[in-house]
């Protein structure tokens, strides 16, 4: 950052300089911000992230990425003193060495110039490497003062490592916890999972082989689970708990299984339900395809006069069941 005095662009009056910068693309502005403290401050003042939600990622090949979570139109990456800036709209990549940077300085710089006003999404992928506590601590310190609205953790080793990370980022609204689809949890891993499930997340997504007892520990309004272990009988018992008022906080439940056709009769056995008219149209929220139209549906009654609708969906490689409570953001009619 020593070339600021000889940088011709900085000789422009501030108003003209800002006009020029507003016509730059995000990755160009990131380059500009690295010239000096003045260019760094100018870039921050322009608020180049706008209203975008920042996505901060530590990949399983030890690379740090920052992108705009809403559009994913650009990405800024750092690894081993190399910076990669990708414009996904113009299909352009800028790459340069930055010997003065380390992980902490790079993250601090990026958070400073983007200064997100909205919540951040943090994704940590440890599928091909061991959990490094120092890396997690760097991310925590660099994001100090920002609200982490969503935390995604991918792992193949002990869940207790994921638990440690979750404890590092308290007050997370949405948690995604993903392991190997065929991985069967041992007793130590199950005990570690018991520490996570009762926490007050608003939305919880589990791509691990959880059991019915695991589900009954949850305390959130949204549950999205992909588990080979859950059977129709398990889902039936879970719905019965919900129907008698033992899960009053729950507004949406979704279970997804690979290469499986759900047995509706087994799931609905012993549960009072009614089939809605086939011409009733509704959209139910799901994590894979967001909102999609459905016809009819199956209604069940919950305590205090509340209704919920069950929808089944069958794909080529995956099937799912969704249950959404009426009057929530997870289902719309018409």
C-alpha positions in Angstrom: 0.0 0.0 0.0 2.9 2.4 -0.6 1.9 3.6 -4.1 -1.0 5.8 -3.0 0.8 9.2 -3.6 1.7 8.2 -7.2 -1.7 6.7 -8.0 -3.2 9.2 -10.6 -6.8 8.4 -9.8 -6.3 9.8 -6.3 -5.5 13.2 -7.8 -9.1 13.7 -8.7 -11.4 15.8 -6.5 -13.3 13.6 -4.1 -16.6 14.1 -5.8 -15.2 13.1 -9.2 -13.3 10.2 -7.7 -16.5 8.9 -6.1 -18.3 9.1 -9.5 -15.5 7.0 -11.1 -15.7 4.4 -8.3 -19.4 4.1 -8.6 -18.9 2.8 -12.1 -16.4 0.2 -11.1 -17.4 -3.5 -10.6 -17.0 -5.0 -7.1 -13.8 -6.9 -7.8 -12.2 -3.7 -9.3 -13.2 -1.8 -6.1 -11.6 -4.5 -4.0 -8.3 -4.0 -5.9 -8.6 -0.3 -5.5 -9.2 -0.6 -1.7 -5.8 -2.3 -1.3 -3.7 0.6 -2.6 -3.8 2.7 0.6 -5.7 3.6 3.7 -7.4 6.4 1.7 -8.6 4.1 -1.0 -9.7 1.6 1.7 -11.8 4.3 3.3 -13.2 5.5 0.0 -14.3 2.0 -0.8 -15.9 1.6 2.6 -17.7 4.9 2.2 -19.3 3.7 -1.1 -20.7 0.7 0.8 -20.0 -1.6 -2.2 -21.9 -4.5 -0.6 -25.1 -2.5 -0.5 -27.8 -4.4 1.1 -26.3 -7.8 0.3 -25.9 -10.4 2.9 -22.2 -11.4 3.1 -21.3 -15.0 2.8 -18.0 -15.9 4.6 -16.6 -19.3 3.9 -13.6 -21.4 5.0 -13.5 -24.2 2.4 -12.2 -27.8 2.9 -9.1 -26.9 0.9 -8.2 -24.1 3.4 -9.4 -21.1 1.2 -11.2 -18.1 2.6 -14.1 -16.8 0.4 -16.3 -13.8 0.7 -19.3 -13.3 -1.6 -22.7 -11.6 -1.8 -25.0 -14.3 -0.5 -28.1 -13.0 -2.2 -26.8 -13.1 -5.8 -23.4 -14.8 -5.8 -22.3 -12.6 -8.6 -18.8 -12.0 -7.3 -16.4 -13.8 -4.9 -13.2 -12.6 -3.2 -10.8 -15.4 -2.1 -7.6 -15.7 -0.1 -5.2 -18.6 0.2 -1.5 -18.7 1.1 -0.9 -15.0 0.4 -2.7 -15.2 -3.0 -5.8 -13.2 -3.7 -8.4 -14.3 -6.3 -11.2 -12.0 -7.3 -14.0 -13.5 -9.5 -16.7 -11.7 -11.3 -19.2 -14.4 -12.1 -21.3 -12.1 -14.4 -18.4 -11.0 -16.7 -16.5 -14.3 -16.2 -13.4 -12.4 -15.2 -10.8 -13.5 -12.7 -8.1 -11.2 -11.1 -5.3 -12.9 -9.3 -2.3 -11.4 -7.5 0.2 -12.1 -4.7 -0.2 -10.1 -1.5 2.9 -10.9 0.7 1.7 -8.4 3.3 -1.5 -10.2 4.0 -2.3 -13.1 6.2 -5.8 -14.6 7.0 -6.5 -12.2 9.8 -5.5 -9.0 7.8 -7.4 -10.1 4.7 -10.6 -10.9 6.6 -10.3 -7.6 8.6 -9.8 -5.7 5.4 -12.8 -7.3 3.6 -15.1 -6.8 6.6 -14.0 -3.2 6.8 -14.7 -2.2 3.2 -18.0 -4.2 3.0 -19.1 -3.3 6.5 -22.3 -5.3 6.1 -25.4 -3.8 7.6 -27.3 -7.1 7.3 -26.5 -10.4 9.0 -23.7 -12.6 7.8 -23.7 -16.2 6.8 -20.6 -18.2 7.9 -19.8 -21.6 6.3 -17.0 -23.8 7.6 -16.0 -26.9 5.7 -13.8 -29.4 7.5 -14.5 -32.5 5.3 -10.9 -32.7 4.1 -9.0 -31.2 7.0 -8.9 -31.2 10.7 -10.6 -28.5 12.7 -8.1 -25.7 13.4 -9.2 -23.8 16.5 -7.0 -20.8 15.5 -8.8 -20.4 12.2 -12.2 -20.5 13.8 -10.9 -17.9 16.4 -9.6 -15.6 13.6 -13.0 -15.6 11.9 -14.8 -15.0 15.2 -12.5 -12.0 16.0 -12.8 -10.5 12.5 -16.6 -10.7 12.6 -16.8 -9.3 16.1 -19.9 -7.0 16.4 -21.6 -8.5 13.4 -24.7 -10.8 13.8 -24.0 -14.3 12.4 -27.5 -15.2 11.2 -26.6 -18.5 9.7 -23.8 -21.0 10.5 -23.1 -23.9 8.2 -20.7 -26.6 9.4 -19.6 -29.6 7.2 -17.6 -32.4 8.8 -16.5 -36.0 8.5 -14.7 -36.3 11.9 -16.0 -36.0 15.4 -19.2 -34.0 15.9 -17.7 -32.7 19.2 -15.5 -30.5 17.0 -18.6 -29.0 15.4 -20.1 -28.5 18.9 -17.0 -26.4 19.8 -17.5 -24.3 16.7 -21.2 -23.7 17.5 -20.3 -22.6 21.0 -17.8 -20.1 19.4 -20.7 -18.4 17.6 -23.6 -17.9 20.0 -27.0 -16.5 19.1 -27.0 -18.0 15.6 -30.5 -18.0 14.1 -30.0 -20.8 11.5 -27.7 -23.8 11.9 -26.8 -26.3 9.2 -24.9 -29.4 10.4 -23.8 -31.8 7.7 -21.8 -35.0 7.7 -21.4 -38.0 5.5 -24.8 -39.4 4.4 -23.7 -42.9 5.2 -22.0 -42.0 8.5 -23.6 -43.8 11.5 -23.2 -41.8 14.7 -21.4 -43.5 17.6 -22.3 -43.1 21.2 -19.7 -40.3 21.7 -21.0 -38.4 18.6 -24.6 -38.8 19.8 -23.7 -37.4 23.2 -22.1 -34.4 21.5 -25.2 -34.0 19.3 -27.4 -33.9 22.4 -25.5 -30.7 23.4 -26.6 -29.0 20.1 -30.1 -30.0 19.5 -31.9 -28.4 22.5 -30.5 -25.0 21.7 -32.9 -22.2 20.6 -32.1 -22.0 16.9 -34.9 -20.6 14.8 -34.1 -22.9 11.9 -32.2 -26.2 12.1 -31.0 -28.3 9.2 -29.5 -31.7 9.9 -27.8 -33.7 7.1 -26.7 -36.4 9.5 -28.2 -39.7 10.6 -30.4 -38.5 13.5 -32.9 -40.6 15.3 -36.4 -40.0 16.5 -35.1 -39.3 20.0 -32.7 -36.7 18.5 -35.6 -34.9 16.9 -37.6 -34.8 20.1 -34.8 -32.9 21.7 -35.1 -30.0 19.2 -36.5 -26.6 20.2 -36.9 -24.6 17.1 -39.7 -23.4 14.7 -38.1 -25.0 11.5 -36.6 -28.5 11.2 -35.1 -29.8 7.9 -33.6 -33.2 8.2 -31.9 -35.6 5.8 -31.5 -38.9 7.6 -31.3 -42.5 6.4 -32.1 -43.6 9.9 -35.6 -42.1 10.2 -38.4 -44.5 9.3 -42.1 -43.8 8.5 -42.9 -45.1 12.0 -40.4 -42.5 13.5 -42.0 -39.7 11.5 -45.5 -41.0 12.6 -44.5 -40.8 16.3 -42.9 -37.4 15.8 -46.2 -36.1 14.3 -48.2 -37.6 17.1 -46.0 -35.7 19.6 -46.5 -32.5 17.6 -50.3 -33.1 17.3 -50.9 -33.3 21.1 -49.0 -30.1 21.7 -45.5 -31.4 22.7 -43.8 -29.3 20.0 -45.6 -25.9 20.3 -42.7 -24.0 18.8 -42.6 -26.0 15.6 -44.0 -24.4 12.4 -42.3 -26.4 9.7 -40.9 -29.9 9.4 -39.3 -31.5 6.4 -37.7 -34.9 6.0 -35.8 -35.9 2.9 -34.5 -39.4 2.0 -32.5 -40.8 -0.9 -34.0 -43.4 -3.3 -37.1 -43.9 -1.1 -40.8 -43.7 -1.5 -42.6 -42.6 1.6 -45.5 -44.9 2.8 -48.3 -42.3 3.5 -50.4 -44.8 5.3 -47.7 -45.6 7.8 -46.9 -42.0 8.4 -50.6 -41.0 8.9 -51.6 -44.1 11.0 -53.5 -43.0 14.1 -53.4 -39.3 13.2 -56.7 -37.5 12.4 -56.4 -36.0 9.0 -58.4 -34.9 6.0 -57.6 -34.7 2.3 -58.0 -31.2 0.9 -59.9 -30.5 -2.4 -57.6 -31.3 -5.3 -58.2 -27.8 -6.7 -56.7 -26.1 -3.7 -53.4 -24.6 -4.6 -50.6 -23.8 -2.2 -46.9 -23.3 -2.0 -44.8 -24.9 0.7 -41.3 -23.7 1.6 -38.4 -26.2 1.3 -34.7 -25.8 1.3 -34.1 -27.5 -2.1 -36.4 -25.6 -4.4 -37.6 -22.8 -2.2 -41.3 -22.3 -3.1 -43.1 -24.7 -5.3 -46.8 -25.1 -6.2 -48.8 -28.1 -4.9 -52.4 -29.3 -5.3 -54.6 -30.5 -2.5 -52.5 -31.6 0.4 -53.4 -33.4 3.6 -54.5 -31.3 6.6 -54.0 -32.3 10.3 -55.2 -30.5 13.4 -52.9 -29.2 16.1 -53.8 -27.8 19.5 -55.7 -24.4 19.9 -57.4 -24.8 16.6 -54.2 -24.6 14.5 -54.0 -26.5 11.2 -51.0 -27.8 9.3 -50.7 -29.2 5.8 -48.7 -32.3 4.8 -47.2 -32.4 1.3 -45.3 -35.3 -0.3 -42.9 -34.9 -3.2 -41.1 -37.6 -5.2 -38.0 -36.9 -7.4 -35.8 -39.1 -9.4 -33.3 -39.7 -6.7 -34.9 -38.1 -3.6 -38.3 -38.0 -1.8 -39.5 -35.6 0.8 -42.3 -34.9 3.2 -43.1 -31.4 4.3 -45.5 -30.3 7.1 -46.2 -26.5 7.4 -48.4 -24.7 9.9 -51.1 -22.4 8.4 -50.5 -18.7 8.9 -46.7 -19.0 8.9 -44.2 -17.9 6.3 -43.6 -21.5 5.3 -46.9 -22.0 3.4 -49.1 -19.8 1.1 -52.4 -20.6 -0.4 -53.9 -19.4 -3.7 
